[in-house]
Amino acid sequence: MIENFPSANIQNSSFEGNFIQGNVSGNVSFSKGSVESNSELHQVANQIQQILEHLDEKHDKSSSSGKMQLAAAAIETIEGDLTLRQRIISAVKVGGVSAIEQLLSHPASSFVIAAIQDWQKTSKSS
């Protein structure tokens, strides 16, 4: 027997708990793990973006070689922070490289994405 429950507008709402399940024009399930993973993706993308923006002042973004130099400096910074690098690899395992790529907005981000893809391949073979 299906019971009818009053409808509620949950747009822009936040939820806490380990698991939330509901029926909104079909079955919709939310798990806390996926919300936390999404948050981690945003956090690591934000850190990468901040590193890129910090290095903007020292590098010319108007040429491909300048963007590559800026990205190389960003990659060196990330590789020097093993915790950040591992967080990036973990976030990519959950959300994929394309998720981080969509969150980055910088002329040199494509070069950093290529490095992340390489780290992902390297971590799989280890």
URTAKA-V464218 format. One record per pair of residues at least 12 apart in sequence whose ideal C-beta (glycine too) atoms are under 8 Angstrom apart, sorted by the first residue. I is the first residue (numbers start at 0). J is the second residue. Records with the same first field share a line. If there is no record, write none. Layout:
I->J / J
This chain:
4->22
9->21 / 23
14->29
16->31
17->30 / 31
18->30 / 31
36->90 / 93 / 94
37->94
39->86 / 89 / 90 / 93
40->90 / 93 / 94 / 98 / 99 / 102
41->102
42->86 / 90
43->83 / 86 / 87 / 90 / 99
44->99 / 102 / 103
45->102
46->83
47->73 / 77 / 87 / 99 / 103 / 108 / 111
48->102 / 103 / 104 / 105 / 108
50->73 / 76 / 77
51->69 / 70 / 73 / 103 / 105 / 107 / 108 / 111
52->105
54->69 / 72 / 73 / 76
55->69
57->69 / 72
58->72 / 107
60->106 / 107
66->106 / 107 / 110
67->107 / 110
69->107
70->107 / 108 / 110 / 111 / 114
71->110
73->107 / 111
74->110 / 111 / 114
77->111 / 114
84->118
87->99 / 115 / 118
88->115 / 118 / 119 / 122
91->115 / 118 / 119
92->119
96->112 / 115 / 116 / 119
99->112 / 115
100->112
